[in-house]
């Protein structure tokens, strides 16, 4: 890893057509067998054209080698709206500034009070697939990844087995 723990970084998302999407300021937390972990403090402002989002809780995200999806884990607190948010991506990679990726519009979410993971924004994915002309192989891979991530999260396997708690503890 070229990024040093404790250093600021950014997660820069764009759309398939190259238009800018979310930019999330984060802190590099470190690296383990899972991948490179990033943290975002409560109150941090993420931006995209036409919108700002203030993180209402601290959260951690991990870039995993060989995967085209990036999970964000949120602490389990009373009144929490989201516990898990996974962006399905393309061209997800580590850069000198942090992470760059293409947002494929599909997300896997665990939202209170609904404990089961579900795939969100399928309609947006379908619309953007037509508008931005996602190649068939890229679209098929994104759909497969969304289903696989949903199933892994439901079974609490892989990165969803609780290992994020260690990194979330650093953000408290």
Buried (B, 14 or more C-beta within 10 A) or exposed (E): EEBEEEEEBBBBBBBBEEEEBBBBBBBBBBBEEBBBBBBBEEEBEBBBEEEEEEBEBBBBBBBBEEBBBBBBBBBEEEEBEBBBBBBBBBEBEBBEEBBBBBBBBBBBBBBEEEEEBBBBBBEEBBEBBEEBEBEEEBBEBBBEBBBBBBEBBBEEEBBBEEBBEEBBEBBE
